[in-house]
Amino acid sequence: MIRKTCLFCLCFIFIIHTGVLFGSTDAEDKEQLDFYYAKLKADVSIDNTLHVMTYLARLRQLSISQNAKEIEIESYFLEAMIKRRYGAYGDGVKLNHYALKLAKSAGNEEYTAWAYLHLAHLELELERFTLALDYIQYPIDFYKNNNANYAALMFLWQSKIYLRMGSYYQALQANSEALKVVTSSMNIYSELAINQAEILLKLGNIEAAKLALSLVDLKKLGGSKARIKLHYYLALANSHLQTGGLNQAIEIALAQLENPINLRFLEEQARLQYLIAIAYRQQSDYKLAYKYLKRYALSKDALSLQRRNNKVLQLESHYKFDLQNQELKLLGKDNILKEQRLDQQQQAFTNHRLQQQRWVLGAVLLFSIVGFVYWRWQNQRYLVVLKQRVAERTQELAKSNERLKAMSFTDSLTDLHNRHYFFSVINELLVDFNSLPDNTELQRLVFALIDIDKFKNINDSFGHSVGDQVLEQFSHLLKQQVRSDDLLIRWGGEEFLLVMKNTSYDEAAHTVEKIRAEIADHLFTLNNGESLHATCSIGFASYPLLGTKPQLFSWEQIIELADGGLYLAKENQRNAWVGIKASDSTSHQQSEDVVKNYRVYLEQRTLHVTTNIERTLKY
């Protein structure tokens, strides 16, 4: 009896101790969750996002254990933002969609709105503006009547999307809607003023843009607002550039490029480099203008490669395919349940009839067999219909993927291929030329860069809609002048890349002269009934540059030489073309040095030019 009593007391003490221990552990987890969440808020406020990644996994684990859905959703938002900032768009898509699914399952409409806002950010960075506008509409509708500050933020992002699309009046209207619901004391007011200034600069209303910039409180633009502050200085430098204050524009832009905080903002760096190049060009300092324009080109290439390498389109296809597979699995499980239920009913029915007379049993068995055959027949019909639906959905998905691929490879304005397409096919184009026999002089692949002269003047004088009309007609003229197997690319802005296959250097010169003459003689007609003339400048070079050493110069270096020819045509005359080719002595030089200092090699006659310019070229 005493032994049983002692054993009972020991068990009771153990149970109490275990309960205290578990309760203590739960309390410690709650304290750790509060600690990490406070730390998260502090790090985000000072834009120390990389440090957040050191404890974000622990924070999420604690939020799941404590059933803190809001904190868990916020952790996915923040990790997706960090991944997106450093180019991991695929991870960003997964995390944002998971946060959206979690917010919907929790019935939290506010976090659902924020999930759509994050998806709009992502689509904006990937330049898929229509989808970005669809995503941003949900948070606008949600906050429009219950939170002025957040409603202004959503209108601001809608304005940014329209601004990137080039729809400046729609961008101005969205920004005005935001300004209606805020006061100058709110933190978002300065960001709205900067965005207003950027739109007005695009519309050419410089005085109004300067007035908007004067309303900005720079003291409020610190920490996580570093990118917004950089946009302020971009707009300020642009306003000086457009009013002739070239030195002030250069000084502001250089100061921001030298600021180490701004190194992570690659797109803004490219815009600053382009602004400096334009200012130096207007000061006739072509050397510095070329220097910063080349840096700008490298920055833009880095941005293009970053976006090209992401797997968002593939992830979207996989996401839809996974949803379809889930539906098919559910249909299969439903079939199995139906068969199981039918078998159970059949067994019960058979057991019941076995107790009756033989003639009743025979009749029941007969009806059972007939019913079973009918059920199998119906089931087979259902499976045939199901397979047809699966085939139709698979075909629709394949067509959708093809449309997505075509859209990603096509320039929407000119219907020409874009850079993404060029990067996807260039390696296949070069296979034949990298395996040429030694000692051959046959030039078989020519890269030509074609640029519309003074295109900025057309945009400034007639507006961007007229510029778009000129680009459309210009691309149509180019299509008429090139062969069907040549590759025509919209390289960017008013610049086009023509890749001529199986073409000698002299044949290429003849082709570009035809293009130049056709453009110069063409009268560009506008929708308003007016018309104008435009000219173009062309630079070209052939690949391989040296037939005896096809591997010495890469295709990227050939395009740089063609770009050099384009610059020479622009600097010496415009409405002209310049081709660059190598002599035998070029094979003894370093390819990087030849491309970098091509003007020096032209003066030394190590490189030669062919041109329609009658006077002696100035290098």
PEDAFEN-V140936 format. One line per field, one symbol per residue. phi: phi as a letter, one per 40 degrees, with the letter a starting at -180 (. if undefined). psi: psi as a letter, one per 20 degrees, with the letter a starting at -180 (. if undefined). burial: b if it has 9 or more other C-alpha atoms within 8 Angstrom, else e. A space follows every 50 residues. Layout:
phi=???
psi=???
burial=???
//
This chain:
phi=.cccccccccccccccccccccccccccccccccccccccdccccbgccc ccccbcccccccccccfcccccccccdcccccdccbgccccccccccccc ccccccgcccccccccccccdcccccgbcccccccccccccccdbbaccc cccccccccccccccgccccccccccccccbbbccccccccccccccccc cccgccccccccccccccccbbgcccccccccccccccccccbgcccccc ccccccccccccccccccdccccccccccccccgccccccdccccccccc ccccccccccbccccccccccccccccccccccccccccccccccccccc cccccccccccccccccccccccccccccccccccccccccccccccccc ccccccccbbcccbgccbcdcdccbcccccdcccbcccgcbccbabbbcb bccfcccccccbhcccdcccccccccccdccbccccbbbccigcbbbbbb cfbccccccccccccdccccccbccbccgcaababbbbbaabbccbccbc ccbcccccccccccccccccccagfabbbbbbbcccccbcccccccbccc ccccgcbbbbacccccccc
psi=ggghgggggggggggggggggghggghhhgghghghghhggghhhjklhh hhhhjhggghghhghjkngghgghhggghgggghhkimhghggggghggg gggghikohghgghghghhggghghjknhghghghihghghgihjioggh ghgghghgghghghijmhhhghgghhhghhjrriiqhigghhgghggggh hhijngghghghhiipnhhimrdijhhghhhghghghhhggijimggggg ggghhhhiohhjhinhghgghgghggggghhhjjmhghghghhghggggh gggghghhiqkggghgghghhhgghgghgggghhgggggghhgghggggg hghhiarhhhgggggghggghgggghghgggghggghggggghggggggg hhgggghijpphgijrqahggghhihhhhighhikqqqkqjpoipppppp ppplhhhgghhirhhghhgggghghggghhirrhjqpppohpcjpqppop qlprgghgggghggggggghiqooprhjirrrqqrqqppqqqpqhohhmh ihprhhhghhghhghggggghhgrlrqpqprqrhihijrphghggglhgg hghijhqqqpriphrpqp.
burial=eeeeeeeeeeeeeeeeeeeeeeeeeeeebbebbeebbeebeebbbbebbe ebbebbeebbebbbeeebbebbbbbbbebbbbbbeebbbbbbbebbbbbb ebbbeeebeebbbbbbbbbbbbbbeeebbebbbbbbebbbebbbeeebbe bbbbbbbbbbbbbeeebbebbbbbbebbbebbeeeeebbbbbbbbbbbbb beeebbebbbebbeebeeeebbebebbbbbbbbbbbbbbbbeeebbebbb ebbbebbeeeebbeebbbbbbbbbbbbbbbbeeebeebbbbbbebbbebb eebeebbeebebeebebeeebeeeeeeeeeeeeeeeeeeeeeeeebeeeb eebbeeeeebbeebbeebeeeeeeeeeeeeeeeeeeeeeeeeeeeebeee beebeebebbbeebebbbbbbbeeeeeeeeeebeebeeeeeebbbbbbbb bbbebeebbeebbeebbbbbbbbbbbbbbebeeeebebbbbeebbbbbbb bebbbeebbebbbbbbebbbeeebebeeeeeebbbbbbbbbbbbbbbebb eebeeebbbbbbbbbbbbbbeeebbbbbbbbbbeebbeeeeebbbeebee bbbeebbbbebebeeeeee
//
